[in-house]
Amino acid sequence: MELLAPVGSKESLITAIRAGADAVYVGVEGFNARMSASNINAFDLRVFTGYCREKDVKIYLALNTLIKHEEIYDVVKRIAFINELSPDAVIIQDMGIASIIKKYFPDVTLHASTQLAVHNSLGVQFLARQGFKRVILARELSFSELKSIALNSPVPLEVFCHGALCFSLSGMCLFSSFIGGLSGNRGRCTQPCRRIWEQGEKRGYIFSPKDLELAEHINDLKKIGITALKIEGRMRSHEYVYKTVKAYRLLIDAAEPDFAKALKEAKYILSSDTAREKTACLFSGRDNDIFQPLKAQCLGNLIGKITGISKGSLSVEVSNDAVQIVSGDRLRLSNPVTDTTVAFKVKEVSKEGLKYTVPCEKSGGFTTGNPVYKTVDAIFDQKNIEKDIDAMYKNYKNKNSNRKRTETPVPQTFTSLISNKWKETKKRSLDGESGDHLRVRFDDILWLDVLPGPSKNTGYIFYLTKDNMHLAAKIPDDIAPEISGELPPFIGQRDIPVFRQCMDKLMARGVKKWVLNNISQFGFFEDSGCELSAGPFLYTWNAYTAAALSDEGIKYFTASWEDDFLNIRKMCGPGLGKYMVVYLYGFIPVVRSRILTKEILGEKMITERARDSGADDGCTLLSFSPVYESKLALLIPAKPVSLFTARRKFHECGINNFGIDLSFIKPDKKLWNNIIDAYNRQENIPDSVRFNFRRGIK
């Protein structure tokens, strides 16, 4: 079993290898899911790759974000550079980039990012057919699901064993993007889940889960054949990397009779991981305390309280004799009343009993009784790191002193993937060739009693979930062939037979058009003869992804809810517009969570405490309603997206397929009349938002 460590800095690389990592993963500058990690440039990647090769440690480069159309050339430049480095693999989310690598850089090994939201065996099988050599599974899977997926898996599997958890399903969170245009799918998440929120009388860190720790379950993962264990934490300190790698190295190497002893030692090492409290998530059953709203959680290990503050110094009383403060520790002060914290490094210490006095110039805003946390334990600090870093770079320069610096050539031939794909659709009239076609999406079958019925220019899409599939039989026989079915972004392993059975019945009744929202869902349609569309969560952010999905049978491509107009326009440049679908109205699920439950969250509106969120179009006071879909918790903004005024701008891109999403709305004739009237008049619904359409997405 391979142990894979996070590297977000030079120090982390050194400590990961010292602690016994078999492999490391490093973000590619500009295009990785941790854009806020320490800057590691192209030269650093050269040095890192050579160093890992010398140490017999594998190195994987993370290029795991969704890519805008205008960014393709820059990404291909990086891939050409990566190809020259010959890393052990590249971790990919965007299927368009995967297609370019397969055709033009066949020597680059592909690993599927957890951002691809692979949560069942159909997803693994599809990616194996696409040439991926490893799949990193979603974090929110149970052991029984992992075991079922691992059984007869065509490729090796990797799972996270330690580190931060997203409360949303992997790759499906639009929360940060909705609030301020900074997309978690593009490595820019601002972590709104770690903020304080209010819900009725409740106030706290409602969406902030504990961190993952699977130390006790390593033998179970070995037995089902998991290939690699991955530690999350490219934005964490090198001390964290060293400790977590050292602990899991002990557990992986321990023979089964010695595992209990190794676990005790590993647990001691991990106890100094000063992040949040730990959970096994859904691995061995639901953790009902995974959310602790009254705890900020990422402050460190609580060691005592402030007992005195004077100019330039601080007195701290620790909780017991086992707790020590030494030079080199990092402490964090917290004021729970004002929700403020400050961290500092201890330079010198004086001690009297349980009381320590340390120099501190940052004690303003704190008072006696405030808690004190330790964030870095100097006992575990690594020595001579800078010396090893200097030696690593010096050694590389000595070995490559005669190497000529030339820019890696970029093969322009990659543009052939899209150059003639939609050639016949490039020249279009302003309003399209045959007028606009409207798709109306709903999840409540009673909308059929309100809507006028499908026509040449209006089609209906039934959004199928476990909750409503029993109602599918009530679709009238004469309407069924005119309706499309849409699958939800998450279909768990055990639910595959249930969905397959329902879909077979609908297909037998004439439902031959389907919308997919996850790469796993191609497995339902092998040799089906159905017309397939990519939904908003089967992400299409560039024409190369559209071309790759087209090769798998996709005809229409739905723009992501979080995409902006500029990117959509550029994506349509090669003639894709005729096959693009843009939803102009709907209540967007910005979060889809498996670890949040109705019992935890309830049904009351959730709002952010008063402050400027940075959002536009009336979103400065953020409010979300929790709704529940097939045992998943979804967050729906209080205001709908409305883009009806943008129809003419989309026409100019060659787009004439539009959507209105009535999901999460009770059937209402008057409401429908208002919506369709606004659509026809090309006027936005009052008190609505435009998401990223105007402000852009980063």
Buried (B, 14 or more C-beta within 10 A) or exposed (E): BBBBBBBBBBBBBBBBBBBBBBBBBBBBBBBBBBBEBBEBEBEBBBBBBBBBBEBEBBBBBBBBBBBBBEBBEBBBBBBBBBBEBEBBBBBBBBBBBBBBBBBBBEEBBBBBBBBBBBBBBBBBBBBBEBBBBBBBBBBBBBBBBBBBBBEEBEBBBBBBBBBBBBBBBBBBBBBBBBBBBBBBBBBBBBBBBBBBBBBEEBEBBBBBBBBBBBBBBBEBBBEBBBBBBBBBBBBBBBBBBBBBBBBBBBBBEBEEEEBEEBBEBBBEBBEBBBBBBBBBBBBBEBBEEBBBBEBBBBBBBBBBBBBEBEEEBBBBBBEEEEBBBBEBBBBBBBBBEEEEBBBBBBEEBEEEEBBBBBBBEEBEEBEEEBBBBBBBBBEBBBEEBEEBBEEBBEBBEEEEEEEEEEEBEBBEEBBEBBBEBBEEBBEBEEEBEEEBBBBBBBBBBEBBEBBEEBEEEBBBBBBBBBBBBEBBEEBEEEBBEBBBBBBBBBBBBEBBEEBBEBBEEBBEBBBBBBBBBBBBBBBBBEEBEBBBBBBBBBBBBBBBBBBBBBEBBBEBBBBBBBBBBBBBBBBBBBBBBBBBBBBBBBBBBBBBBBBBBEEBBEEEEBBBEEEEBEBBBEBBBBBBBBBBBBEBBBBBBBBBBBBBBBBEBBBBBBBBBBBBBBBBBEBBEEBBEEBBEBBEEEEBBEEBBBBBBBBEBB
